[in-house]
């Protein structure tokens, strides 16, 4: 309903989740993580979150001091008489930060590869953070990069404006797991729906749950919806 407000809430919850993670795991640093997959409704939202996360992680570090020669140190609230002045200074700092070589290099390595698949398939809602992770691991495998033992910082987000951030450690053999997903083949099999097909899909979600509609696609090697459980939960079956 309100796109701008939705983005603001997303960014606020991500900041709080990162702060909460650091209370449990200690301070984070951009060099700590090979990739940072975000919940990705659309890549532009992640671009906004990434620079704010980077700003947070470099605060009080050698990176901030090195950048201070060009763009100054990050604004601190205590240095300003009003919240408005502090916010204006912060926005200016973030704008300058985005243009630095240090940020662009980090973004190109840690964030951009996570967006490759989502830029082709659109919003997968709850599954979008998993798409981002696969995209990053697929990129690493294609580059011949061994990520075994390296860490990912995974930022998920969902209904109720809730965010969670956690670490994951990449295991040996991740390349085989990524290859088995056949992502490129699945993307290439996409086709444009006709209007009548769109109406059929749309109607399936408008009818009562007791109404049966004939499917017009054949599942292959994937989970499919298989009815409703006793607590009104959706049930799925894997079809070979």
C-alpha positions in Angstrom: 0.0 0.0 0.0 2.8 2.4 0.9 6.1 1.4 -0.9 8.3 4.1 0.7 7.1 3.2 4.2 7.6 -0.5 3.5 11.2 0.1 2.6 11.8 2.2 5.7 10.4 -0.6 7.9 12.6 -3.2 6.1 15.7 -1.1 6.7 14.8 -0.4 10.3 14.2 -4.1 11.1 17.4 -5.1 9.4 19.4 -2.6 11.5 17.8 -3.9 14.7 18.5 -7.5 13.7 22.2 -6.7 13.0 22.5 -5.0 16.4 20.8 -7.9 18.1 23.1 -10.4 16.3 26.2 -8.4 17.4 25.0 -8.5 21.1 25.2 -12.3 20.9 28.1 -12.8 18.5 30.3 -9.7 18.8 31.1 -6.9 16.4 30.9 -7.6 12.7 33.3 -6.4 10.0 33.0 -6.4 6.2 35.9 -8.7 5.8 34.3 -11.4 8.0 31.9 -12.7 5.3 32.3 -14.0 1.8 28.7 -13.0 1.0 25.7 -11.4 2.7 22.5 -12.7 1.2 19.4 -10.6 2.0 15.7 -11.2 1.8 15.3 -9.7 -1.7 11.8 -8.5 -2.7 13.6 -6.5 -5.4 17.3 -5.8 -5.8 16.9 -2.0 -5.2 15.8 -2.7 -1.6 19.0 -4.7 -0.9 21.1 -1.9 -2.4 19.7 0.4 0.2 20.2 -2.1 3.0 23.7 -3.0 2.0 25.2 0.5 2.3 23.6 1.0 5.7 24.9 -2.3 6.8 28.4 -1.5 5.6 28.3 1.9 7.4 27.3 0.1 10.6 30.1 -2.6 10.3 32.9 -0.1 9.6 32.0 2.3 12.4 35.0 2.6 14.7 37.2 0.4 12.6 40.3 0.9 10.5 38.1 1.1 7.4 36.3 4.2 8.7 39.6 5.9 9.6 41.0 5.2 6.1 37.8 6.6 4.5 37.8 9.7 6.7 40.6 11.3 4.6 38.1 11.5 1.8 34.6 11.7 3.3 35.2 12.3 7.0 34.1 10.2 9.9 30.6 9.0 10.4 28.3 11.5 12.1 27.7 10.8 15.8 24.4 11.8 17.4 26.1 13.6 20.3 27.8 16.0 17.9 24.5 17.6 16.8 22.0 19.8 18.5 19.0 18.2 16.8 17.9 14.9 15.4 17.2 16.6 12.0 20.7 17.9 11.7 22.1 14.5 12.6 19.9 12.7 10.0 20.8 15.2 7.3 24.5 14.7 8.0 24.0 10.9 8.0 22.3 11.0 4.6 25.1 13.0 3.2 27.7 10.6 4.6 25.9 7.6 3.2 25.7 9.3 -0.3 29.4 9.9 -0.2 30.1 6.4 1.2 28.4 4.8 -1.8 30.8 6.5 -4.2 34.0 5.3 -2.5 36.2 2.6 -4.1 36.2 0.6 -0.8 32.4 0.3 -0.7 32.0 -0.4 -4.4 34.6 -3.2 -4.2 33.0 -4.7 -1.1 29.5 -4.5 -2.7 30.7 -6.1 -5.9 32.2 -9.0 -4.0 29.7 -9.6 -1.1 26.4 -8.3 -2.3 26.0 -8.1 -6.1 26.5 -11.9 -6.7 23.5 -12.6 -4.4 21.2 -10.6 -6.8 21.9 -12.5 -10.0 19.0 -14.9 -9.8 16.5 -12.6 -8.2 17.0 -10.1 -11.1 15.7 -12.8 -13.4 12.9 -14.4 -11.4 11.5 -11.5 -9.4 10.2 -11.7 -5.8 10.0 -15.2 -4.3 8.7 -13.7 -1.0 9.8 -15.9 1.9 12.1 -17.9 -0.5 13.9 -14.9 -1.7 16.7 -15.1 0.9 17.3 -18.7 -0.2 17.5 -17.6 -3.8 20.0 -15.0 -2.7 22.1 -17.6 -1.0 22.0 -20.0 -4.0 22.9 -17.1 -6.3 26.0 -16.3 -4.2 27.2 -19.9 -4.0 26.5 -20.5 -7.7 28.6 -17.5 -8.5 31.5 -18.8 -6.4 31.3 -22.2 -7.9 31.4 -20.8 -11.4 34.4 -18.7 -10.5 36.2 -21.8 -9.1 36.3 -20.2 -5.7 36.5 -22.5 -2.7 34.3 -21.2 0.0 34.7 -24.2 2.4 34.9 -22.9 5.9 34.0 -19.3 5.0 31.1 -17.5 6.5 27.9 -16.0 5.1 25.8 -13.4 7.0 22.2 -14.2 6.1 19.5 -11.5 6.6 16.0 -12.8 6.5 12.7 -10.9 6.8 9.1 -11.8 6.9 5.5 -11.1 7.9 4.9 -8.9 10.9 7.9 -6.8 10.1 10.3 -9.2 11.7 14.0 -9.6 10.7 16.7 -12.1 11.8 20.4 -12.2 11.0 22.6 -15.2 11.5 25.9 -16.7 10.4 26.3 -19.8 8.2 29.5 -21.7 7.4 29.9 -23.1 3.9 30.6 -26.8 3.9 32.9 -28.8 1.5 31.1 -30.0 -1.5 28.8 -27.0 -1.8 29.6 -26.9 -5.6 27.9 -30.3 -6.2 24.8 -29.2 -4.2 24.5 -26.0 -6.2 25.0 -27.8 -9.6 22.3 -30.3 -8.7 19.7 -27.5 -8.5 20.0 -26.9 -12.3 19.1 -23.2 -11.8 20.1 -22.1 -15.3 18.0 -24.9 -16.9 15.0 -24.0 -14.7 15.2 -20.3 -15.7 15.5 -21.2 -19.4 12.3 -23.3 -19.2 10.2 -20.3 -18.3 7.6 -19.1 -20.8 5.1 -16.3 -21.0 1.7 -17.3 -19.8 -1.3 -16.7 -22.0 -4.1 -14.5 -20.6 -6.3 -17.6 -20.3 -3.6 -19.4 -18.3 -3.2 -16.4 -16.0 -6.9 -16.4 -15.4 -6.9 -20.1 -14.5 -4.1 -19.6 -12.0 -5.8 -16.5 -10.6 -9.1 -18.4 -10.2 -7.5 -21.3 -8.4 -6.7 -18.9 -5.5 -10.2 -17.3 -5.6 -12.2 -20.5 -5.2 -13.1 -22.2 -2.0 -10.6 -24.8 -0.8 -13.1 -27.6 -1.5 -13.3 -26.7 -5.2 -11.0 -28.9 -7.4 -9.5 -27.4 -10.5 -7.7 -29.4 -13.1 -3.9 -28.6 -13.2 -2.4 -27.6 -16.6 1.3 -28.2 -15.7 3.1 -31.4 -14.9 5.5 -31.2 -11.9 8.9 -32.8 -12.3 11.5 -33.0 -9.5 9.8 -30.5 -7.2 7.5 -30.0 -4.3 3.8 -29.4 -5.1 0.9 -28.3 -3.1 -1.0 -31.4 -1.9 -3.9 -30.1 0.2 -4.6 -28.7 3.6 -3.7 -30.3 6.9 -5.8 -30.6 10.1 -4.6 -27.2 11.4 -5.2 -25.5 8.1 -1.6 -25.7 7.1 -0.5 -26.2 3.5 0.9 -29.6 2.7 3.4 -30.5 0.0 4.6 -33.7 -1.7 7.8 -34.2 -3.6 7.2 -35.4 -7.2 10.0 -37.2 -9.0 
